[in-house]
Amino acid sequence: MVTTIISFIIVFGILVFVHEFGHFIVAKRAGIMVREFSIGMGPKLLFYRKNHTTYTIRLLPLGGYVRLAGSGDDDDEDLKPGTTVKLQLNQQQQVTKIDLSDKSNLFQGIPVQVTNADLVNDLEITGYENGDESELKHFRVNHDAVIVNREGIELQIAPADVQFQNAPVSKKLMVNAAGIVNNILLAIVAFTLLSFLQGGVPQNSNQIQLPAHQPSVARQAGLQSGDRIIAVDGQSTPTFNAVAERVSAKPNQRIRLTVVDHGRKRQVSLKTTSQKVQKRTVGMIGVTKSLDSSFTAKLTSGFSQTWQSTKQLGAALWRMVSGHFSLNDLGGPVAIYASTSQATTYGLVGVVSLLAWLSINLAVVNLIPIPALDGGKILLNLIELIRRKPLSENVETAITLVGFACLAILMILVTWNDIMRYFIH
């Protein structure tokens, strides 16, 4: 239980960090201000500010985000008329810090009741100092001033020249795509590491391998590593996946295998064992895919396995949109936790395998052109390129809100379905 929880937090944390770091580093290089880089959601636990960015760790390890100045995710603190703040000035009498919090011990400053504020273009705050309404005062705001929000977190203000919405569309496109690219790179690295950990690259041929020091009905029946299973009960099995499909359909049943051993064909009869997988009983004989242990295969495996996984996910998505949709085809944090629990039984190999698979999943799913996903944002960027101007702010906001609502509903349904699948029998 403890191992599963720790592994879940590590795997989920790596996925989120790598994805968000892609957005973060490309935005920084593009001159777009990153106001906050958060790992986790909900209440803050720790925060640290450096180079105009506030780094936070939050309570719930169920995601993370990058707040880009001027983006749809940037819920800037609004200095509405009537708001009372404390202002800290530098020697040039420019505002360097604006305190919106109720924590009087953060710093000493000038109490001001705001009548008007512009932290984007004019960089000015107008208001009454110390409650004296006989004189309206104007305060110039430094370009690099910070605002302390109501949580007590320091955030950089976002003048127009560093806002995401004012960046060239090519830069916005690169920032939105960067998270997906990073997850693809993570999958390549993880699949490559996996091939070295397990001693080779799994081959989808009908040649089998028997796990060392593990009992199996295949070994008891006389099968050996290197044998090829060319048929199960007379049905041809040209690939390992075909063998697995035929065997899994017959739990606790006697089957007949056609085996080729060094060019000699023979018949082997055995009784399968069974295992419960997502409430379904499947047959097993205790064999795995054969491995290509060459150094070249290991070194290139990250690219080949990432491509194969991408094709599998693409085919699954196509089945969903072509009328074969099922909530069982989707999985949320509960499904990831359940998968982590199973992966930890295989040690480091299982966890790295899960990390690779989830990373390419995250990349492919984020490519779907749904508002609120990276794919939806990329689609809006492409529309802007074609139109040579962005959609109106109201239209883009409406599209994003609809996307968020759809995703929220889908997430609730998927989570409930996962709970029913994995924990309620």
Secondary structure, 3 states (H helix, E strand, C coil): CHHHHHHHHHHHHHHHHHHHHHHHHHHHHCCCCEEEEEEEEEEEEEEEEECCEEEEEEEEEEEEEEEECCCCCCCCCCCCCCCEEEEEECCCCEEEEEECCCCCCCCCCEEEEEEEEECCCCCEEEEEECCCCCCCEEEEEEEEEEEECCCCCEEECCCHHHCHHHCCHHHHHHHHHHHHHHHHHHHHHHHHHHHHHCCCEECCCCEEECCCCCCCHHHHCCCCCCCEEEEECCEECCCHHHHHHHHHCCCCCEEEEEEEECCEEEEEEEECEEEEECCEEEEECCCEECEECCHHHHHHHHHHHHHHHHHHHHHHHHHHHCCCCCHHHCCCHHHHHHHHHHHHHHHHHHHHHHHHHHHHHHHHHHCCCCCCCHHHHHHHHHHHHHHCCCCCHHHHHHHHHHHHHHHHHHHHHHHHHHHHHHCCC
